[in-house]
């Protein structure tokens, strides 16, 4: 930390109530101060943003995007890995402890990566599990619709026995004991969400980024528009 200077934090969260709460909480700490990014006269050391705003800042390619710590409700493994691969410096979940939040801000300021405990666990879970093949992904989609093996076989022009083999493989890869549990795990991991289908998430790439420390569906928010303009 700079001698006698506080860590400057810009809050770019889309929820005004959350922004107000963050500002009040961070402002009470002797180690931090909140800054306004509109004038750009004082560059922030860390930017705390919701998922969409944070990804927009990162995509802008500006200096703000290299200091983003995402604070969100979403614990989707696909979103977590995508954000980190794109350059987010941290990913914390709403409801995290004040200590975790402050330590995360300090970590990003010092050039590290800030991950909440559950986020780190999600990444570890993803690393342990094998990726589904394209055909297994097709099978899982129809499992999510509640279709039987016979119906899936008819839909994909496959033998029922072949479908059963794929279903067994899906359950093993997701470490599930039933079709219902497999669907639940897939939904939690964000495997087949439409907004994530275009995201090629590589767990190995994410782990590599965490080790080396290498630095939107919603309409763009006004504060973010000002920051990336």
N, C-alpha and C positions, 0 to 999 in steps of 0.2 A: 504494500500500500504506500501511496505517496506520503511523505512525512506531513503529519498534521492535517491531512486531507481525507475527506470521507469518500467512500465508493459511490459514484453517481449512478443512480438507477432511473431508467426511463420506463414508465408503465404504458404499454400499448395493448392493453386488454380490451376486447370488444364489449365486455359487460361493465357498464358504468358503476354498478354497485361493488363488483369485485375490484375494479380499479380504485374506487374510493377506499375500500378496506385495505388494499395493498399499500396505498399511499400513506394511510394513517399508521399502519403497522410498521412499514419500513422507515417512515419518518421519525418514529420514536427511538430508533436505534442510534447510538452514538457513532456507529461505524458507517452509516449510510445516509444518503440524502436523495430525494427524488428531484428530477429535473424535467423541464418541459422541452420536448423535441421540436416544437414548432419553429422557434427562432433559430435553432441550430448554433447558437453562440456558445453553448456549453455541451460538448460531446459526452454522451453517457458512457459509462464503463460496461454496463450490463443493460440489456433490454428484456423486460418481462412481458411476454405476449401470450395471447391465446393461440391455439393451433393455426387457425387460418391466417391471422395477422402475422404470426411468426414466420410462416412459410412464405407469405408475400414479401416480407422484409428480406428474407434469405434470397428469394428469387430475384430481388431487385439488384443484387450484386453490389450494393453500397456498403459502406463501413458498418452501418447499423446491423446489417444482416450477419455480420461475423461475431456478434455479441449477444445473440438471442438465446434466452432460456424460456422454453415453452411451459406454461402453467395451464393445465387443461383437465377436464373430466375424463377424457378418452384414454383408456388403457389398452387400446388395440395394439397388438404387437406389430402389425404391419405399419401402422401410423408411427409408432415409436421408432422403428428401424428406418422408415423413410425419412423422418425428420432428422435423425442423426446423420444419415448418409448425405443428406442435402446440405448439412452444415450447422444444424442447431447445436449450441454449446451445452444445452441442458434440457431435460425433460422431467418435469415434476407434475404430480397429480394434485388436483384440488383436494383439500382435506389433509395435506401433509402437515407435519408439525412445524411450528415456527422455527425451531432449531434446524430442521432439515432445509427449510427455505433460506435461512440466513447462510448456512454452510454452502448451499448451492450457489448463492450469489457470490460468495467469496471465492469459490472454486472457479467459476466462470471468469471472474475478475483476474484470477491468477493464471488463467490460460488453460484450465483443466476442463473436464466434462462433469456436469452435475446430473446425477440420476437419483430419483427417489427410490426407496427400498423396493416397492412393488414393481417399478419400471425395470430395475436391475434384474429382478426375479423373472419378469416377462422375457427379457432378452436371454437369460440363462435357459429358460424353458424352450425357447425357439431354437437355440443352438443344439439342444439335445435331440431334437426331433427331425426326422428326415422330411424332405420336401415331397409333396404329392406329385405324381406324374399328371400329364394333361388328362389322360383317361380317368384317373382316380378323381381328379377335380370335377370332371363331368358327372361321375357317379355321385360324388358328394353333393353337388348341386341338386340332383334329383332326390337324394336322401333328405335334404333340407325341405323339400316339398312334400315329404311324407310318402313318397312313391315306394311301392313294393319292388322286390327284385325282378318279378315278372314284368311289371310295368316299365321298369328301367330298361330291361332287356329289349322289350318291344320298341321303346323310344330310340334306343341306340343301335338297334339291329344286331344285338349280341345274344349269345346263348345264356340262359339263366345261370348255368354253372360258371360262366366267365364273370358275370356280374357278381356272383357270390364271392369269387376269388378276389375281385377288386374291392368289394366291401370289407372283406377280412383284412386286406392290406391297408385300407384307410383306417380301420380301427386300430391296427397295430401301430401305424405311424403317428396317430394322434394319441396313443396310449389310452384308448377308450375301451370300455367293456361292453358298450351297447351302441346302437345307432343313435339313440337320443343323446347319449353323452358325447358322441363324436360330433354331432351337429352343434351342441352347446360349446364344445371346445373350439370348433371352427368359427363360430360366431364371435367368441371372445377374442380369438386371435385375429379376426378381421380377414380371414383367408379369402373369402369369396364376395366381399362387399363390392358393389359396382364401382364405387368411387376409387377403389384400390386395385382394380383389375389392370390398369395401365401402369401401375407401380411395380417395377421389378425389384423386389426386396431381397437382398442377399445377406443372410445372417453372417456369413464369413466376412463380407465387406464391412458390415457394421462393427463386428468385433475388432477388425483390423483398425478401423478409424478410432475406436475407443482406446486401443493400445498405443497408437502413435500420437494422438492428440491433434491431428490435422484439423487445422482450422475448418383449389379454393372453390371451395364450392359456394361460399357465401359472398355476396357483393362486397367489394372493397370498402373498408371502413374509412371514414374521413381522416382520423389521426394517422392511419397507415398511409393514405394517399399523400398526406403532407410529408411524411418521412421519406417516401421513395421517389417523390417528384424530382 
